[in-house]
C-alpha cells in the first residue's frame, strides 16, 4: 500500500510532481525561445505551443529523462503546431513580432533573414546553427532524413543570407545580440 502524506498525496505522486516541475524548469525558457523563433515572434502562438509541448513533456517526463532527446521531442511538437498557422503580414503584427524577437537579440536584418524562411527552415536554422543540436536530434525535430535535413539547412542558410544582406544594406550598422551573431555566422558559412 502506498504511503500517504499529511496532504493526502502518496510518495509516487510527489515524485511525479517533482519530476514534472524539474522538466519544466529545465526546458521552459529554451523551448519558449525556440517557439518564438519558429513562429517569427508571434508571442501568443509561441506561448501556447510551448506551453502545450511542456505540459505534454512533463506528463511524459519519466520517459524523456535524457535532456537532449527531450529537447528534440519538445521542439518536434512545437514545430508540428507551428506549421499549422500562417503568418499575419499586417504592419502592426509585424512590428509586434520584431519587438518580441528583439529581446532575443534579433536586429532588423536578422529579422528580415528569418522572415524570408519557412517555418521548417527557421526550425532547421534554430536547431542546427543557434542551439547546436546534433544531427540526430535535428532530424528528429524536423522529421527528416540526414540528406533532406542537409538540403533544407543549406537552402535556409542561402535564403537567410540573401535576405539579411539585402536588409542590412551597405551603410547599416551590424546587429547586436548573441542570436544575431550566431545567425550571421551561419549565413557567412553558407556563402563561403
Buried (B, 14 or more C-beta within 10 A) or exposed (E): EEEEEEEEBEEEBEEBEEBBEEBBEBBBEBBBBBBBBBBBBBBEBBBBBBBBBBEBBBEEBEEBEEEEBBBBBBBBBBBEBBEEEEBEEEEEBBEBBBEBBBEBBBBBBBBBBBBBBBBBBBBBBBBBBBBEBEEEBBBBBBEBEEEEBBEBBEBBBBBBBBBBBEBBEEEEEEBEBEBBBBBBEBBEEBEE
